């Protein structure tokens, strides 16, 4: 069920919280064991990068309004 909810949110801006980090970005896709986000890398002058967050590590997901 959690996978299904995340899958229909492709394109949404979210913040994913784990026990060790918070990652903010746009949901690109959800695979069997992870969520792929497009994020801005502050160290490389705001260039986009893809980050995979393991589903088992996610504590919660915050969805942001896109206005």
C-alpha positions as CSV (number, residue, x, y, z in Angstrom):
1,X,0.0,0.0,0.0
2,X,2.8,2.4,0.9
3,X,4.5,1.7,-2.5
4,X,1.2,2.4,-4.3
5,X,0.7,5.8,-2.7
6,X,4.3,6.8,-3.5
7,X,4.0,5.6,-7.1
8,X,1.0,7.8,-7.9
9,X,2.9,10.8,-6.5
10,X,5.5,10.9,-9.3
11,X,6.2,14.5,-10.1
12,X,5.3,15.8,-6.6
13,X,7.8,17.7,-4.5
14,X,8.4,15.9,-1.2
15,X,10.6,15.8,1.8
16,X,11.6,12.3,2.8
17,X,12.7,11.8,6.4
18,X,14.8,8.8,7.6
19,X,16.5,8.2,10.9
20,X,19.7,9.9,9.6
21,X,18.7,12.5,7.0
22,X,16.0,14.6,5.4
23,X,16.0,14.8,1.6
24,X,13.9,17.2,-0.4
25,X,13.2,16.8,-4.1
26,X,10.8,15.7,-6.8
27,X,9.7,12.1,-7.0
28,X,10.9,10.6,-10.2
29,X,9.9,7.0,-9.6
30,X,9.5,4.3,-7.0
31,X,11.2,1.0,-7.5
32,X,11.0,-2.2,-5.5
33,X,13.2,-1.1,-2.7
34,X,13.7,2.6,-3.1
35,X,12.3,6.0,-4.0
36,X,14.2,8.0,-6.6
37,X,14.2,11.8,-6.1
38,X,15.6,14.6,-8.2
39,X,17.3,17.0,-5.8
40,X,19.4,20.2,-6.1
41,X,23.0,19.7,-5.0
42,X,24.1,22.7,-3.0
43,X,27.8,21.8,-3.4
44,X,27.7,21.8,-7.2
45,X,26.0,25.2,-7.8
46,X,22.5,23.9,-7.7
47,X,22.8,21.2,-10.4
48,X,20.2,18.5,-10.3
49,X,21.1,15.0,-9.1
50,X,19.2,11.8,-8.5
51,X,19.1,10.3,-5.0
52,X,17.8,6.9,-4.1
53,X,16.2,6.5,-0.6
54,X,15.6,3.0,0.6
55,X,11.9,2.4,1.3
56,X,12.7,0.5,4.5
57,X,14.6,3.5,5.8
58,X,11.8,6.0,5.3
59,X,10.2,7.3,8.5
60,X,7.7,9.6,6.8
61,X,7.2,11.6,3.6
62,X,6.0,15.2,3.6
63,X,4.2,16.5,0.5
64,X,4.5,20.1,-0.5
65,X,1.9,22.2,-2.2
66,X,3.0,23.1,-5.7
67,X,1.7,26.6,-6.5
